[in-house]
């Protein structure tokens, strides 16, 4: 670790991560079927990015990239963590190794109060009850759901058909290692937000800066918005109702944050939308594949007095592994991992061009719609060019994202030298992975 000149006062940081929400599912990104007024206000008053990428098109590896600042495959997490047998079958770790870097741990070392509230999904799900607690990754306290251990809120699914609400735990209620609170699924965002707010209040009473993960899961299926807004009960109607209700339940927390000076709020999604639910807008693809719709997500950064207001950054390409070095730089710590340090872009002060390429590897359990129509295994973006191919370099697809963000015209035959260069770069990266 290399010491960096500390800021006058390290900023408080609140990271809101929304589960399975597509690029175009916030109304400030074009959704006309749901109104997300609280998050939209953050976008108007802060920086909204149009070229933000996650490190994987599915939850567990995407979250691993955010926490560690490294490509998640380095820690043998390349799809969602499930049962012990399913993880073993796919060649995956059972949980994220506690030796992995953690942005929370680094902030904790320099005096931050650190709390995680909401979905975890980096160990402690299904039948894997001996996984490390979230607090072993540098968090002072945690409150999670059925994809993690420690105290947790588990949802009740009320079908509004006269039958009792059903418990939805996926085995978490049998694992112990924390207290369990059962709560109507339509109210879980408010509960996590309320606990996060209490944690912030406690940190302020101790005169400590805080780092809070508020990682919300209600936008992930099953969709159970309040009964009054379920409409015709179709998947898309339920989904958009959940998105709007999630934003509404965030409102009180965001109003509270407005009273706290020197605070940055970051809002993003972990991967592309589930088919038939959310929307990736003009982008091709969805959750589980490496086209833009699976990996390009909303990113909003807000912070009065810290973040330039009213900025739309269409120039800087940011990826989730950049958050580790960038957030640490804001806290006065410099540390290098797979990402770039882009704190000035996050603050809206500059719109730098990216220097490093970005790499992706498809989850092995998302091969494609059929044996004859397989999704690409690997992808790389360098500048405006994006190459996708199979693991052996075959079946290349080359797109100029500046002119073709929807990945409609494959230029591989027209650009053989560029295909060769990017394929060599991508395969060399893939060989570095365990």
KOLZA-472783 format. One record per residue (C-alpha): residue in one letter; residue number from 1; x, y, z. Coordinates in pm, 1 decimal, decimal comma. Layout:
N
ATOM   residuo   num         px         py         pz
ATOM         a   NUM          X          Y          Z
...
This chain:
434
ATOM   residuo   num         px         py         pz
ATOM         x     1        0,0        0,0        0,0
ATOM         x     2      131,1      344,8      -93,3
ATOM         x     3       29,2      634,0      134,6
ATOM         x     4     -151,0      914,7      -42,6
ATOM         x     5     -202,8     1268,4       84,6
ATOM         x     6     -523,3     1249,8      290,7
ATOM         x     7     -812,6     1482,3      212,2
ATOM         x     8     -895,9     1743,0      474,9
ATOM         x     9    -1187,5     1531,9      593,0
ATOM         x    10    -1244,6     1180,9      454,6
ATOM         x    11    -1591,4     1167,9      297,3
ATOM         x    12    -1873,0      946,4      412,9
ATOM         x    13    -1961,4      695,9      139,6
ATOM         x    14    -2296,4      523,3       80,4
ATOM         x    15    -2299,1      265,0     -198,3
ATOM         x    16    -2648,3      165,3     -313,4
ATOM         x    17    -2633,4     -146,0     -533,1
ATOM         x    18    -2958,6     -260,3     -693,5
ATOM         x    19    -2999,9     -625,7     -787,0
ATOM         x    20    -3076,1     -728,1    -1148,7
ATOM         x    21    -3175,0     -378,4    -1262,2
ATOM         x    22    -3120,9     -303,9    -1630,2
ATOM         x    23    -2951,6       -2,1    -1782,8
ATOM         x    24    -3284,6      158,4    -1877,3
ATOM         x    25    -3486,4       81,0    -1562,6
ATOM         x    26    -3444,3      411,9    -1381,1
ATOM         x    27    -3656,0      691,9    -1520,4
ATOM         x    28    -3344,6      912,1    -1550,2
ATOM         x    29    -3211,6      645,6    -1789,2
ATOM         x    30    -3530,2      636,5    -1995,8
ATOM         x    31    -3784,3      418,4    -1814,9
ATOM         x    32    -4139,5      540,6    -1877,2
ATOM         x    33    -4309,0      256,5    -1688,9
ATOM         x    34    -4176,4      346,8    -1343,7
ATOM         x    35    -4091,5      675,1    -1174,2
ATOM         x    36    -3775,8      679,6     -964,2
ATOM         x    37    -3796,2     1036,1     -838,4
ATOM         x    38    -3550,8     1007,5     -549,3
ATOM         x    39    -3272,2      850,0     -752,8
ATOM         x    40    -3347,5     1082,7    -1045,3
ATOM         x    41    -3290,2     1377,8     -815,7
ATOM         x    42    -2946,7     1241,8     -726,5
ATOM         x    43    -2869,8     1220,1    -1097,9
ATOM         x    44    -2978,3     1579,9    -1160,0
ATOM         x    45    -2768,0     1704,1     -870,3
ATOM         x    46    -2465,2     1484,9     -935,0
ATOM         x    47    -2291,9     1289,7    -1210,7
ATOM         x    48    -2469,1     1034,5    -1430,2
ATOM         x    49    -2247,8      798,1    -1629,5
ATOM         x    50    -2348,6      632,8    -1956,2
ATOM         x    51    -2048,7      396,6    -1985,9
ATOM         x    52    -2029,6      208,1    -1657,8
ATOM         x    53    -1960,4     -164,8    -1662,5
ATOM         x    54    -1979,3     -437,5    -1401,7
ATOM         x    55    -1718,9     -714,4    -1389,6
ATOM         x    56    -1965,8     -993,8    -1460,8
ATOM         x    57    -2322,5    -1031,2    -1591,6
ATOM         x    58    -2443,4    -1212,8    -1280,4
ATOM         x    59    -2457,1    -1136,4     -908,2
ATOM         x    60    -2181,6    -1311,9     -709,8
ATOM         x    61    -1887,6    -1230,9     -938,5
ATOM         x    62    -2017,1     -879,4     -999,2
ATOM         x    63    -2024,3     -813,5     -624,8
ATOM         x    64    -1681,5     -972,2     -582,8
ATOM         x    65    -1537,4     -727,6     -835,6
ATOM         x    66    -1683,4     -432,9     -644,5
ATOM         x    67    -1555,3     -547,8     -306,4
ATOM         x    68    -1207,7     -662,1     -410,7
ATOM         x    69    -1112,7     -437,2     -701,3
ATOM         x    70    -1007,5     -751,2     -888,0
ATOM         x    71    -1159,1     -964,0    -1158,9
ATOM         x    72    -1374,2    -1214,3     -967,0
ATOM         x    73    -1241,1    -1514,5    -1156,9
ATOM         x    74     -912,7    -1462,6     -971,0
ATOM         x    75    -1100,7    -1590,2     -665,2
ATOM         x    76    -1281,2    -1873,0     -851,3
ATOM         x    77    -1615,2    -1692,9     -842,5
ATOM         x    78    -1744,3    -1679,4    -1197,6
ATOM         x    79    -2117,9    -1732,9    -1150,7
ATOM         x    80    -2373,3    -1710,4     -871,2
ATOM         x    81    -2290,1    -1904,2     -556,6
ATOM         x    82    -2542,3    -2180,0     -495,0
ATOM         x    83    -2540,4    -2516,5     -315,7
ATOM         x    84    -2217,6    -2686,7     -222,9
ATOM         x    85    -2262,9    -2949,8     -493,1
ATOM         x    86    -2350,2    -2696,9     -763,4
ATOM         x    87    -2049,7    -2481,0     -676,7
ATOM         x    88    -1817,3    -2781,0     -692,6
ATOM         x    89    -1964,5    -2897,1    -1023,9
ATOM         x    90    -1891,4    -2557,0    -1179,0
ATOM         x    91    -1536,8    -2541,1    -1041,7
ATOM         x    92    -1620,3    -2255,6     -806,6
ATOM         x    93    -1514,2    -2163,7     -456,8
ATOM         x    94    -1778,4    -2208,3     -186,9
ATOM         x    95    -1728,2    -1847,8      -71,8
ATOM         x    96    -1500,6    -1553,4     -128,1
ATOM         x    97    -1166,9    -1618,6       41,8
ATOM         x    98    -1117,6    -1383,3      337,3
ATOM         x    99     -762,3    -1327,8      207,7
ATOM         x   100     -912,3    -1138,9      -86,9
ATOM         x   101     -876,6     -759,8      -82,9
ATOM         x   102    -1175,3     -572,3       58,6
ATOM         x   103    -1245,7     -203,8       16,3
ATOM         x   104    -1431,7     -212,7      347,9
ATOM         x   105    -1129,4     -357,9      527,4
ATOM         x   106     -898,6      -90,3      386,2
ATOM         x   107    -1138,3      185,8      490,2
ATOM         x   108    -1179,7       27,0      831,5
ATOM         x   109     -801,3       43,4      875,5
ATOM         x   110     -801,7      420,4      829,7
ATOM         x   111    -1078,6      484,9     1079,2
ATOM         x   112    -1406,3      433,7      893,8
ATOM         x   113    -1712,0      277,5     1051,4
ATOM         x   114    -1814,8       12,0      797,9
ATOM         x   115    -2156,1     -149,7      758,7
ATOM         x   116    -2317,4     -381,8      507,1
ATOM         x   117    -2696,4     -388,1      475,3
ATOM         x   118    -2874,4     -603,4      218,8
ATOM         x   119    -2776,4     -877,8      -22,1
ATOM         x   120    -2426,5    -1025,5        6,8
ATOM         x   121    -2405,4    -1341,8     -208,4
ATOM         x   122    -2033,0    -1398,4     -166,2
ATOM         x   123    -2079,3    -1692,0       70,2
ATOM         x   124    -2328,1    -1833,3      320,6
ATOM         x   125    -2619,7    -1933,0       98,9
ATOM         x   126    -2827,9    -2247,1       42,3
ATOM         x   127    -2650,6    -2527,9      234,4
ATOM         x   128    -2313,3    -2354,2      283,6
ATOM         x   129    -2348,0    -2265,4      650,2
ATOM         x   130    -1979,2    -2255,7      746,1
ATOM         x   131    -1889,2    -1962,1      520,3
ATOM         x   132    -1723,7    -1659,9      684,5
ATOM         x   133    -1948,3    -1396,1      833,5
ATOM         x   134    -1971,2    -1064,9      647,5
ATOM         x   135    -1788,3     -898,2      936,3
ATOM         x   136    -1479,2    -1105,5      847,7
ATOM         x   137    -1436,8     -895,1      533,2
ATOM         x   138    -1387,4     -565,2      711,9
ATOM         x   139    -1740,6     -467,7      809,6
ATOM         x   140    -1812,8     -362,8     1166,1
ATOM         x   141    -2173,0     -476,7     1139,3
ATOM         x   142    -2407,9     -635,2      886,9
ATOM         x   143    -2768,7     -717,9      818,1
ATOM         x   144    -2828,2     -937,3      514,9
ATOM         x   145    -3084,5    -1166,9      355,2
ATOM         x   146    -3084,1    -1532,6      243,5
ATOM         x   147    -2758,1    -1504,3       45,6
ATOM         x   148    -2535,7    -1444,8      349,5
ATOM         x   149    -2477,3    -1520,4      717,3
ATOM         x   150    -2515,1    -1315,4     1031,6
ATOM         x   151    -2832,4    -1131,7     1128,6
ATOM         x   152    -3072,7    -1134,4      836,8
ATOM         x   153    -3415,3    -1036,2      711,4
ATOM         x   154    -3595,1    -1314,4      525,6
ATOM         x   155    -3895,2    -1237,3      305,9
ATOM         x   156    -4256,2    -1341,4      329,9
ATOM         x   157    -4429,9    -1373,4       -6,4
ATOM         x   158    -4793,6    -1267,3       10,2
ATOM         x   159    -4979,2    -1371,4     -305,3
ATOM         x   160    -5293,0    -1184,3     -193,8
ATOM         x   161    -5506,4    -1489,9     -269,3
ATOM         x   162    -5633,9    -1565,4       78,9
ATOM         x   163    -5353,2    -1808,0      164,2
ATOM         x   164    -5095,2    -1735,4      434,9
ATOM         x   165    -4774,2    -1564,2      318,1
ATOM         x   166    -4501,4    -1812,4      223,7
ATOM         x   167    -4155,6    -1806,4      374,8
ATOM         x   168    -3882,4    -1765,6      112,5
ATOM         x   169    -3540,9    -1860,5      249,2
ATOM         x   170    -3370,5    -2103,4        7,0
ATOM         x   171    -3233,1    -2288,6      309,8
ATOM         x   172    -3106,5    -1982,2      497,7
ATOM         x   173    -3348,5    -2039,1      785,5
ATOM         x   174    -3173,3    -2371,0      863,3
ATOM         x   175    -2816,7    -2235,9      879,4
ATOM         x   176    -2823,0    -2046,2     1210,4
ATOM         x   177    -2533,2    -1805,2     1278,1
ATOM         x   178    -2746,8    -1496,1     1319,6
ATOM         x   179    -3093,1    -1381,0     1419,8
ATOM         x   180    -3374,1    -1402,2     1164,2
ATOM         x   181    -3653,4    -1151,8     1111,6
ATOM         x   182    -3936,7    -1244,8      876,3
ATOM         x   183    -4081,0     -950,2      683,6
ATOM         x   184    -4317,6     -892,8      392,4
ATOM         x   185    -4101,5     -878,7       80,2
ATOM         x   186    -4254,9     -549,2      -27,1
ATOM         x   187    -4104,9     -382,5      282,8
ATOM         x   188    -3747,2     -513,9      286,0
ATOM         x   189    -3582,4     -212,1      120,8
ATOM         x   190    -3724,8       15,7      387,1
ATOM         x   191    -3599,1     -216,0      661,1
ATOM         x   192    -3244,9     -229,6      525,0
ATOM         x   193    -3244,6      146,7      468,5
ATOM         x   194    -3367,9      210,6      823,5
ATOM         x   195    -3091,6       -3,3      973,6
ATOM         x   196    -2832,7      167,9      753,1
ATOM         x   197    -2955,8      507,2      872,2
ATOM         x   198    -2924,7      400,3     1234,7
ATOM         x   199    -2568,1      286,8     1167,4
ATOM         x   200    -2481,1      624,0     1014,3
ATOM         x   201    -2621,8      798,0     1319,5
ATOM         x   202    -2409,8      579,0     1546,3
ATOM         x   203    -2096,4      651,5     1342,1
ATOM         x   204    -2157,9     1025,8     1355,4
ATOM         x   205    -2201,3     1009,9     1732,4
ATOM         x   206    -1851,2      858,2     1747,8
ATOM         x   207    -1714,5     1124,1     1507,9
ATOM         x   208    -1617,7      857,6     1258,1
ATOM         x   209    -1659,0      870,3      880,0
ATOM         x   210    -1877,6      587,5      753,6
ATOM         x   211    -1876,2      349,4      459,9
ATOM         x   212    -2213,3      185,7      402,9
ATOM         x   213    -2311,5      -79,0      152,9
ATOM         x   214    -2688,8      -69,5       96,5
ATOM         x   215    -2729,0     -359,2     -145,9
ATOM         x   216    -3096,7     -401,9     -228,3
ATOM         x   217    -3244,9     -726,4     -360,0
ATOM         x   218    -3618,2     -669,4     -409,1
ATOM         x   219    -3573,4     -582,5     -779,2
ATOM         x   220    -3458,0     -945,4     -823,2
ATOM         x   221    -3733,9    -1201,2     -877,0
ATOM         x   222    -3965,2    -1306,7     -718,9
ATOM         x   223    -4140,4     -971,0     -761,2
ATOM         x   224    -4375,4     -878,9     -476,2
ATOM         x   225    -4458,3     -508,8     -476,7
ATOM         x   226    -4731,9     -374,5     -246,7
ATOM         x   227    -5069,8     -523,2     -331,9
ATOM         x   228    -5217,3     -191,7     -447,1
ATOM         x   229    -4971,5     -157,8     -737,5
ATOM         x   230    -4967,9     -512,6     -877,6
ATOM         x   231    -5189,3     -420,5    -1171,9
ATOM         x   232    -5256,4     -710,5    -1406,4
ATOM         x   233    -4992,7     -922,6    -1230,1
ATOM         x   234    -4775,4     -958,5    -1538,8
ATOM         x   235    -4401,7     -995,2    -1489,0
ATOM         x   236    -4313,0     -656,6    -1635,4
ATOM         x   237    -4583,9     -472,3    -1441,9
ATOM         x   238    -4474,4     -634,0    -1115,9
ATOM         x   239    -4110,3     -560,2    -1191,3
ATOM         x   240    -4163,5     -190,4    -1260,6
ATOM         x   241    -4384,1     -159,6     -954,0
ATOM         x   242    -4099,7     -302,7     -744,2
ATOM         x   243    -3851,0      -58,4     -900,6
ATOM         x   244    -4076,0      237,1     -817,9
ATOM         x   245    -4145,1      113,6     -464,5
ATOM         x   246    -3774,0       53,6     -403,9
ATOM         x   247    -3705,6      415,4     -495,5
ATOM         x   248    -3986,7      532,5     -267,6
ATOM         x   249    -3852,4      334,6       29,5
ATOM         x   250    -3508,3      482,8      -30,2
ATOM         x   251    -3654,9      831,9        2,8
ATOM         x   252    -3631,9      876,9      382,7
ATOM         x   253    -3270,1      758,0      390,3
ATOM         x   254    -3171,8      992,5      108,3
ATOM         x   255    -3342,1     1283,0      284,2
ATOM         x   256    -3146,7     1198,0      599,0
ATOM         x   257    -2820,0     1184,1      402,8
ATOM         x   258    -2889,0     1537,8      277,6
ATOM         x   259    -2846,7     1658,0      635,3
ATOM         x   260    -2496,2     1508,6      662,3
ATOM         x   261    -2213,0     1719,1      516,6
ATOM         x   262    -1923,8     1561,5      326,6
ATOM         x   263    -2120,0     1257,9      206,8
ATOM         x   264    -2107,5     1080,7     -128,3
ATOM         x   265    -2387,9      853,3     -248,5
ATOM         x   266    -2324,4      607,1     -532,3
ATOM         x   267    -2608,5      422,2     -707,3
ATOM         x   268    -2549,3      133,9     -948,5
ATOM         x   269    -2681,6     -206,6    -1054,2
ATOM         x   270    -2496,8     -537,8    -1032,0
ATOM         x   271    -2583,9     -683,3    -1374,2
ATOM         x   272    -2827,0     -670,0    -1662,5
ATOM         x   273    -3198,0     -745,1    -1635,9
ATOM         x   274    -3376,5    -1075,5    -1613,2
ATOM         x   275    -3552,3    -1155,6    -1944,2
ATOM         x   276    -3910,7    -1032,4    -1948,3
ATOM         x   277    -3863,7     -803,7    -1650,5
ATOM         x   278    -3622,6     -510,5    -1678,2
ATOM         x   279    -3484,9     -332,5    -1982,1
ATOM         x   280    -3137,4     -274,7    -2120,7
ATOM         x   281    -3277,2       -6,9    -2350,1
ATOM         x   282    -3104,0        3,0    -2688,0
ATOM         x   283    -2838,7     -246,1    -2582,4
ATOM         x   284    -2823,7     -606,9    -2694,4
ATOM         x   285    -2821,4     -880,5    -2433,5
ATOM         x   286    -2933,1     -932,2    -2075,5
ATOM         x   287    -2831,8    -1091,8    -1748,8
ATOM         x   288    -2589,9    -1380,7    -1797,7
ATOM         x   289    -2419,8    -1281,0    -2123,8
ATOM         x   290    -2140,4    -1045,1    -2225,8
ATOM         x   291    -2324,1     -821,9    -2469,0
ATOM         x   292    -2373,1     -466,3    -2349,3
ATOM         x   293    -2714,9     -535,4    -2198,6
ATOM         x   294    -2563,5     -785,4    -1956,9
ATOM         x   295    -2275,8     -571,9    -1830,7
ATOM         x   296    -2343,6     -199,1    -1894,8
ATOM         x   297    -2533,3      -52,3    -1600,8
ATOM         x   298    -2649,2      277,0    -1449,7
ATOM         x   299    -2402,8      469,1    -1232,8
ATOM         x   300    -2488,3      786,3    -1042,1
ATOM         x   301    -2260,0      972,5     -801,4
ATOM         x   302    -2394,3     1249,9     -575,3
ATOM         x   303    -2237,4     1464,2     -305,9
ATOM         x   304    -2305,3     1836,2     -252,2
ATOM         x   305    -1981,5     2030,1     -222,1
ATOM         x   306    -1783,6     1727,2     -339,2
ATOM         x   307    -1944,3     1618,7     -666,8
ATOM         x   308    -2008,1     1856,6     -955,4
ATOM         x   309    -2385,8     1888,9    -1010,3
ATOM         x   310    -2571,3     1829,9    -1335,2
ATOM         x   311    -2299,4     1635,0    -1515,8
ATOM         x   312    -2369,1     1361,4    -1770,5
ATOM         x   313    -2042,7     1181,0    -1840,6
ATOM         x   314    -2066,1     1007,4    -2177,6
ATOM         x   315    -1689,9      995,0    -2224,6
ATOM         x   316    -1528,1      809,5    -1934,0
ATOM         x   317    -1551,0      430,8    -1937,3
ATOM         x   318    -1574,2      311,4    -1576,2
ATOM         x   319    -1586,0      -43,4    -1446,7
ATOM         x   320    -1674,8     -182,5    -1105,8
ATOM         x   321    -1316,4     -287,3    -1029,9
ATOM         x   322    -1226,5       84,9    -1053,1
ATOM         x   323    -1431,4      151,8     -740,8
ATOM         x   324    -1170,9       -1,1     -509,0
ATOM         x   325     -880,1      232,0     -596,8
ATOM         x   326    -1108,7      529,7     -659,8
ATOM         x   327    -1292,6      515,7     -327,3
ATOM         x   328     -970,0      456,5     -139,6
ATOM         x   329     -816,5      760,2     -309,1
ATOM         x   330    -1109,5      970,1     -189,0
ATOM         x   331    -1034,7      844,9      163,4
ATOM         x   332     -665,9      932,3      131,9
ATOM         x   333     -531,0      585,5       52,6
ATOM         x   334     -370,4      476,7     -273,8
ATOM         x   335     -379,4      111,5     -373,2
ATOM         x   336     -360,9      -55,2     -713,2
ATOM         x   337     -556,1     -358,0     -830,1
ATOM         x   338     -714,5     -455,4    -1161,3
ATOM         x   339     -899,9     -125,8    -1189,0
ATOM         x   340     -804,6      233,1    -1266,3
ATOM         x   341     -810,6      515,8    -1015,1
ATOM         x   342    -1088,3      740,8    -1149,0
ATOM         x   343    -1187,9      944,7     -844,6
ATOM         x   344    -1186,0     1274,3    -1035,7
ATOM         x   345    -1431,8     1127,6    -1286,1
ATOM         x   346    -1656,7     1012,0    -1001,2
ATOM         x   347    -1651,1     1363,9     -858,2
ATOM         x   348    -1734,7     1515,3    -1196,2
ATOM         x   349    -1413,8     1720,4    -1205,0
ATOM         x   350    -1272,9     1556,2    -1519,3
ATOM         x   351    -1386,4     1315,3    -1791,4
ATOM         x   352    -1067,7     1119,4    -1862,7
ATOM         x   353    -1034,5      856,2    -2129,9
ATOM         x   354     -974,1      506,5    -2000,7
ATOM         x   355     -618,1      374,5    -2028,6
ATOM         x   356     -664,6        4,6    -1951,3
ATOM         x   357     -870,3     -255,5    -2135,4
ATOM         x   358    -1161,0     -425,7    -1958,4
ATOM         x   359    -1204,0     -804,3    -1962,3
ATOM         x   360    -1499,8    -1033,5    -1901,2
ATOM         x   361    -1564,0    -1406,7    -1880,1
ATOM         x   362    -1910,0    -1554,0    -1923,1
ATOM         x   363    -2063,0    -1753,2    -1636,6
ATOM         x   364    -2019,6    -2120,2    -1732,7
ATOM         x   365    -2382,2    -2200,3    -1652,7
ATOM         x   366    -2511,2    -1943,8    -1903,6
ATOM         x   367    -2395,9    -2107,0    -2230,6
ATOM         x   368    -2668,5    -1968,1    -2453,4
ATOM         x   369    -3015,8    -2049,4    -2579,9
ATOM         x   370    -2910,0    -2373,4    -2753,5
ATOM         x   371    -2610,7    -2589,0    -2844,2
ATOM         x   372    -2608,4    -2428,2    -3188,8
ATOM         x   373    -2646,0    -2074,8    -3057,9
ATOM         x   374    -2390,8    -2024,2    -2783,7
ATOM         x   375    -2301,7    -1699,1    -2614,2
ATOM         x   376    -1937,9    -1586,2    -2643,9
ATOM         x   377    -1714,6    -1707,0    -2361,6
ATOM         x   378    -1492,0    -1400,2    -2338,2
ATOM         x   379    -1498,1    -1029,4    -2411,6
ATOM         x   380    -1262,4     -731,4    -2403,7
ATOM         x   381    -1315,4     -360,2    -2451,7
ATOM         x   382    -1023,8     -135,1    -2546,9
ATOM         x   383    -1109,4      220,5    -2641,8
ATOM         x   384    -1428,7      210,9    -2847,1
ATOM         x   385    -1364,5     -142,3    -2972,0
ATOM         x   386    -1518,2     -451,0    -2818,5
ATOM         x   387    -1431,3     -807,7    -2912,6
ATOM         x   388    -1623,8    -1116,6    -2808,0
ATOM         x   389    -1511,9    -1472,0    -2885,9
ATOM         x   390    -1509,7    -1830,2    -2767,4
ATOM         x   391    -1248,9    -1955,1    -2519,1
ATOM         x   392    -1019,9    -2072,2    -2799,8
ATOM         x   393    -1045,5    -1741,8    -2985,5
ATOM         x   394    -1287,8    -1869,8    -3247,4
ATOM         x   395    -1610,8    -1707,7    -3368,2
ATOM         x   396    -1490,6    -1348,4    -3313,9
ATOM         x   397    -1738,6    -1063,0    -3300,5
ATOM         x   398    -1600,6     -709,6    -3327,2
ATOM         x   399    -1803,6     -395,7    -3262,8
ATOM         x   400    -1727,7      -24,9    -3272,7
ATOM         x   401    -1927,7       89,2    -2969,4
ATOM         x   402    -1895,0      453,4    -3062,1
ATOM         x   403    -2101,4      406,9    -3378,6
ATOM         x   404    -2275,3       80,5    -3291,2
ATOM         x   405    -2352,0       58,4    -2916,9
ATOM         x   406    -2625,8     -193,4    -2990,2
ATOM         x   407    -2368,2     -440,5    -3129,6
ATOM         x   408    -2561,1     -493,5    -3451,2
ATOM         x   409    -2279,1     -496,1    -3709,0
ATOM         x   410    -1997,1     -746,9    -3665,5
ATOM         x   411    -1682,2     -593,6    -3817,4
ATOM         x   412    -1455,5     -894,3    -3760,8
ATOM         x   413    -1409,6     -970,5    -4131,8
ATOM         x   414    -1339,0     -606,5    -4213,4
ATOM         x   415    -1084,7     -560,6    -3933,2
ATOM         x   416     -872,6     -880,2    -3921,8
ATOM         x   417     -566,6     -712,6    -3769,5
ATOM         x   418     -768,1     -554,2    -3489,1
ATOM         x   419     -934,6     -890,5    -3426,2
ATOM         x   420     -593,4    -1055,7    -3403,3
ATOM         x   421     -458,6     -797,8    -3157,9
ATOM         x   422     -761,2     -800,0    -2930,5
ATOM         x   423     -789,3    -1179,8    -2939,0
ATOM         x   424     -426,4    -1215,5    -2831,7
ATOM         x   425     -482,9     -965,3    -2550,4
ATOM         x   426     -799,5    -1140,4    -2433,2
ATOM         x   427     -661,4    -1495,3    -2443,1
ATOM         x   428     -346,9    -1383,7    -2260,5
ATOM         x   429     -565,2    -1238,8    -1982,2
ATOM         x   430     -772,0    -1555,3    -1964,5
ATOM         x   431     -454,7    -1760,9    -1912,3
ATOM         x   432     -376,8    -1562,4    -1596,0
ATOM         x   433     -694,5    -1688,7    -1428,6
ATOM         x   434     -702,6    -1999,6    -1206,2
